[in-house]
Amino acid sequence: MFEKKHFALLACAMAAHNWGQAQFLTGPTVNPANGHFFYLTVATNWNAAESLALSISGHLVTINNAAEDAWVFGQFSNFGGTPRPLWIGLNDVAQEGVFAWISGEPVTYLNWSPVEPNDGAGVFPTEEHVHIWNPDSGWPLGSWNDAQGFLTYNGVVEVIPEPSAMQLLIAGVLFASLASLRFSRS
């Protein structure tokens, strides 16, 4: 039976859930190519978008190839019929000109728009965070720009699901089977 304290805890949990939901415009959306979950944040600065990503055990998206770039652009750049520049996890905060993914994954793919990255071309202060141009920008669709992190764009969050217990069990059984085959042939 529920006591008053249980209702209070439930109310707090519901409020926290609603607060969290209010920070994202959509998600989770699953990319069928990799099984990862994606969310679109409300418009905010790069650091706040990454903080939102961390709050749901993710990071701003790491884009590994042209197909993933096209998928992210297609899913989120015109969400709700509104053209949106999209924060991604690429930045050169640690060392100017050396771009790295906030997730720590290796940089294997880049899609800079012409003349980028330009670090503000001497006009703006240092540009250390990367976004995908919105579809109405005039730049090639899905191309990237380095920008000042305080600008207000939507962030694309990527959450890599943890393997389920069943997946781990199957992997363990397969590994054990392969190991026993290897030892039985020796």
C-alpha positions in Angstrom: 0.0 0.0 0.0 1.3 3.5 -0.9 2.1 5.8 2.0 2.4 9.6 1.7 6.2 9.3 1.3 5.7 7.0 -1.7 3.5 9.5 -3.4 6.1 12.2 -2.8 8.8 10.0 -4.3 6.6 9.2 -7.3 5.8 12.9 -7.8 9.6 13.8 -7.7 10.4 11.0 -10.1 7.6 12.2 -12.5 8.8 15.8 -12.3 12.4 14.7 -13.0 11.2 12.7 -16.0 9.2 15.6 -17.3 12.2 18.0 -16.8 14.4 15.5 -18.7 11.8 15.1 -21.5 11.5 18.9 -21.8 15.2 19.1 -22.7 14.8 16.9 -25.8 12.7 17.6 -28.8 12.6 14.0 -30.0 14.1 10.6 -29.2 15.0 8.0 -28.9 15.3 7.4 -32.6 17.2 4.2 -33.6 19.7 4.3 -36.4 19.1 0.8 -38.0 22.7 0.8 -39.4 24.3 0.7 -35.9 21.5 0.2 -33.4 22.4 3.3 -31.5 19.8 5.7 -29.9 19.7 9.3 -30.9 18.0 12.3 -29.4 17.6 16.0 -30.5 18.2 18.5 -27.7 16.4 21.8 -27.4 18.5 24.7 -28.8 21.4 25.4 -26.5 25.1 26.0 -26.5 27.6 23.2 -27.2 28.6 22.5 -23.5 25.0 22.4 -22.3 24.1 20.0 -25.2 27.0 17.7 -24.1 25.8 18.0 -20.5 22.3 16.9 -21.6 23.9 14.0 -23.5 25.9 12.9 -20.4 22.7 13.0 -18.3 21.3 10.2 -20.4 24.6 8.2 -20.6 25.5 9.5 -24.1 27.6 12.1 -25.9 27.0 14.5 -28.7 27.1 12.3 -31.8 30.3 10.9 -33.3 30.0 10.6 -37.1 32.1 7.8 -38.5 31.2 7.8 -42.2 29.2 9.5 -45.0 26.2 7.2 -44.5 25.9 8.1 -40.8 26.4 11.8 -41.6 23.5 11.6 -44.1 21.3 9.7 -41.6 21.9 12.3 -38.8 21.3 15.2 -41.2 18.1 13.5 -42.7 16.7 12.7 -39.3 17.3 16.0 -37.4 18.3 18.9 -39.6 14.7 19.8 -40.5 12.9 18.3 -37.5 9.4 19.7 -37.1 9.7 21.5 -40.4 12.3 23.9 -38.9 15.8 24.1 -40.5 18.3 23.4 -37.7 22.1 23.6 -37.4 23.1 20.6 -35.3 25.9 20.4 -32.7 28.0 17.3 -33.0 30.7 16.0 -30.7 33.7 17.1 -32.7 35.9 19.9 -31.2 39.5 21.2 -31.0 39.3 22.5 -27.4 42.4 20.5 -26.3 44.6 21.6 -29.1 43.8 24.2 -31.8 43.5 22.6 -35.2 43.5 19.0 -33.9 39.9 17.9 -33.9 38.7 15.1 -31.6 35.4 13.4 -30.8 34.1 14.1 -27.3 33.3 10.4 -27.0 37.0 9.5 -27.4 36.4 7.6 -30.6 39.1 8.0 -33.3 38.4 10.6 -36.1 37.9 8.5 -39.2 35.6 10.8 -41.2 35.2 14.6 -41.7 32.8 16.5 -43.9 33.9 20.2 -43.7 32.1 22.7 -45.9 34.3 24.7 -48.3 36.9 26.9 -46.5 36.3 25.1 -43.1 37.6 24.7 -40.5 38.7 28.3 -40.5 38.8 29.1 -36.7 36.7 32.2 -37.4 38.9 33.4 -40.3 40.4 36.1 -38.1 37.0 37.8 -37.8 35.6 35.9 -34.8 37.2 34.6 -31.6 38.4 31.1 -31.7 35.9 28.6 -33.0 36.4 25.2 -31.2 33.1 23.4 -31.6 31.6 21.8 -34.7 28.0 21.8 -36.1 26.3 20.5 -39.2 25.0 23.4 -41.3 21.2 23.7 -41.5 19.6 22.8 -44.8 18.9 26.4 -45.7 22.4 27.6 -45.0 23.6 27.6 -48.7 26.4 25.2 -47.8 26.6 21.7 -49.1 23.9 19.5 -47.4 25.3 17.7 -44.3 28.6 19.7 -44.3 30.3 20.9 -41.2 31.5 24.2 -39.7 33.6 25.1 -36.7 31.9 27.6 -34.6 31.9 29.4 -31.2 30.5 27.0 -28.6 28.2 29.7 -27.0 26.0 29.8 -30.1 22.5 28.3 -29.7 21.9 25.2 -31.9 20.2 21.9 -31.4 22.5 19.0 -30.3 22.3 15.5 -31.6 22.9 13.0 -28.8 24.1 9.4 -29.4 23.6 6.7 -26.8 25.2 3.4 -27.4 23.0 0.7 -25.7 24.7 -1.6 -23.3 24.6 -5.2 -24.4 21.7 -7.1 -22.8 22.3 -10.1 -20.6 21.1 -12.4 -23.4 23.5 -10.9 -25.9 26.4 -11.4 -23.3 25.3 -15.0 -22.7 25.2 -15.8 -26.4 28.6 -14.2 -26.9 30.0 -16.2 -24.0 28.6 -19.4 -25.4 30.0 -18.7 -28.9 33.4 -17.8 -27.4 33.5 -21.0 -25.3 32.5 -23.1 -28.3 35.2 -21.5 -30.5 37.8 -22.0 -27.7 36.9 -25.7 -27.2 37.2 -26.2 -31.0 40.6 -24.7 -31.0 41.8 -26.8 -28.1 40.2 -30.0 -29.5 42.2 -29.5 -32.7 45.5 -29.1 -30.9 
